Amino acid sequence: MRVLEFLLKRKILIGYLNRYSMMIRFIGSSYLLLLLALSACQSGGVQIANSQCLVQVIAKDSSLLDEALIYQLAGIADAETAPVYRWKNYYVFYGTKEGTERIYQACLQKYPQYEVQKLDHPFYAFDRSHCTRDDVSSEETDHILLSANLVKNEELQQEYLIYHKDQFEQWPEVSQGFCKAQFQQVLVYKNGRQLLLVINIPKGANFKELDAKTIENNPKVVVWNKLMATYQEGLPGTDEGETWVFFEMMNDEL
């Protein structure tokens, strides 16, 4: 009897140990997944899958850069020529992280006398995951690039960032407006005080017509836009009362 009792207790103990071992492995794997998820959120910006990056060259004294060289630099980004945008003496290349890194290094060599900046972490990112299945999605898109400055007050700058951090929870009407307007993606980058806004829309669509839909029967977005305007001002060289400026695509026919 003692032998049978011992074997029975030993079997029960082994069962407990096996279950305990499984729990340890589960907790360990969950902890590992948590670490991986946290590591995907990099400091200073929102990490999104296949995040697009920007390289900006600011020429001095409203100087214009040689277009042939600009197109040549854009061509080293990827298999296809990366889009290049310009507003006055501001030039922006838009592409993948790897492609824009090559452009960035080339621009540092070609334009040592100018400001060359790389922006690879948007602090705000909207995509179609915030929309319903009925909302229109498009595989082919056009990119709309705009820019403005934040006001010089650093406390107000932080308030602006917090508003965008909490926007999906506190102001869901904004993303609902984006969905209604068929915006495929909205990314906002910050470069010092400068804001660079990239909006993806269905290819060939009219941006102004789509943008009007963000506030259609959506008064909360009107309030949001007025509130955000108090934190923004125009870039150097903008007209009085002008805030957001549109960059024109230089190589759209290449």
N, C-alpha and C positions, 0 to 999 in steps of 0.2 A: 504493500500500500504506500509505503513511504517513497518507493521508487516511482510509482505512478503519479503520486502527488507532486514529487519533485519535477517530473517531466511536464506535468500539466502547468505548474507554475512557470517553468522555464519557457514553455510555448507561449503563455500569456505575456510574459516579460518581453520575449522577442517580438511579439505582435505590437506591443507598445513602442518598442524601440524602432521598429520599421515605420510606424505611423509618425513618430517623432522625427525620424530622419527625413521623411517625405515633407513634413511641415518646414523643416529647416531649409530643404532644397527649394520649396515654393517661395518662402520668405526671401531667400537669397536671390532667386531669379526675379522676384518682384522688385527687390531693391535695385538689382542691376538694371531692370527696365526703367525704373524711376531715374537712375543716374543718367542713362542714355537719353531720356526725355529732357532732363534738365540741361545736359550738355548741348542739346540741339538749340537751346535758347541762348544765343550769344549776347554778351554784354553790349549795350549801345544800340540795339536794334531788334526788329522782329525777324526771326529766322523762318523763312518759308521755303518749300520745296522748289528747287531750280530757280532760286531768287535771281532776278536780273540786277545788274550793277551799272553804275554811271561813272564816266570819266569826264571831268569838266576842265576846259582850258579857258582862262580869262586873260585875254590880251589887254595890254595897257593902252590908255589914251584912245579908246575906241578904234584901235588898230584892227585890221581885218587880216585873217590868215589866208595863206595860199590854198585855194580850193583843191587843186590837184594833189597837194601834199595831204590835205585832210582826207580825201578819198583814198589815198594810198594807205594812210594809217588805219582807216576804217576797214580796209580789206584784209589786214593782218589779224583781225579778231577771230573770225571763224571761217567755215567753208564759204559762207555768203557774207557779203559786205554788211557790216553793222550800220544801223541807222545813225546819222549825224544830224544834230539840231543846232540852230543858231538863233540868238537874239542879240543884235548889235555885236559887241565884242565878246560875248559868251558863247562857247562851243561845247556841246555835250554829245558824247558817244554813249550808246545804249546797247548792252549785250549781255552775254553770259559772264559768269565770274572769271572763267579762264580767258575768254576773249578780251574782256576789258582789262585784265591784268597785263596782257601783251600790249594793248594800246597804251596803257598807263606808263609802262616802262619806255615805250617808244616816244611818247610825248615828253617825258622827262628829258630825253636826249635831244629831241628836236626843238623844244621850247624852254630852255633853261632860264630864259629871261622873263617868262610868264608864270602865272599861278597854274599849277597842274594838280588837280584833286581827284581822288577816287572815293566814291561813295558806294559801299557794298552792303550796308545794313539799313533797310528802311525801318523807321520807328513806328510806322503804321502800315498795315496791309489788309486790304479787303479782297476777297475772291468769291466765286460763285457758291462756295460751301455755306454762305450766309443766306442763300436764296432758296426758294422752293423748287420742286421739280418742274413746275409749270413755267418758271421763268426761262427766258430764251438764253441759251449758251451758244457760243460761236468758237470754232477752232481757229479760224483766220481772223486776225485783229489788226487794227491800226492803233498806233501809240500817239497819245496827245501829251505833250510836255509843257508844263507851265512852271513859273517860278515867282516867288515873292520873298520878302524879308520878314522876320519877326521883329517886333519893336525892341529897342535896346534894353529895356528893363528886364533883368534876369529873372525876377520873381514872376513876372507875367509870362516869360518864356516857359518856365516850369509849369505854370498853370495850363498853358496851351498843350504841353505834352501830356499832362495828366488827363485833360479832357479827351484826348485821342486814345489814351490807354484804356479809359473806361467807356469809350463811346458805344461799343457793341452792347454793353449791359445797361448803361444809363440813357443812351440816346439811340435806341434800336431803329427809330424812324429814318435815321441817316442811311444805314445800310439797306433798309427797305427801299429807300429812294434810289440808291445805286442799282438795286436789282430791277426796279421798274424801268430805269433808264438803260438797261441792258449793258451796264458797265461790267466788263469781264474781270477786271482787276484794277485796284487803285493802290498805288504805293506812294508813300511820302518819305523823302529823305531830308536830312538836316545837315547842313554844312555851315557851321558857325551859326549865324543868324539866318542864313539863306535856306529857304524851303524849295525843294524840287519835287513836283507832283507829276506822276506818270499815270495816265488813265488809259486802259485798254478798252476799245469799243469794237463792235463788229466791223469787219473790213468794208469800207465804202460808205459807212453810215455817216450822217451829219451830226457832228458833236453838239452843236448848239441846240438842235431839236431834241436830242437825247437828254442833254443837261437840263432842259426845261422840265422834263418829266420827274426829276428828283424832287421838285417842290409841288408838283401837281397833286391837289387834294392832300397835301402833306405840310401843314402849317408849322409843325415842329422843326422841319428842316430850314424853313425861313428864319426861325428864331436862332437855330444853330449857326447859320451863315452870318447873321448879323452879329452874334456873339464872337465868332471866330475873327470877324473883320476887325474887332477892337484889338486884336493881338498882332495884326499884320500891317505892313507898309510896303511901298514899292522898292524895287532895286534902284541903285544909283543909275540915273539916266531915264527913269520913268517920268511921265508927265504928271503934273499936279493932280491929285485925286486918283491916280492910277495905282493899282496894287498888283494884281496878278497879270503877268505878261505871257503870251504864247510864243514858244520857240517854233520856228519853221524848220521842217525837214529839208536838208540840203540835197540829199542823194536819193530822193524818192523815185527818180526815173532811171536810176542805174540798174 
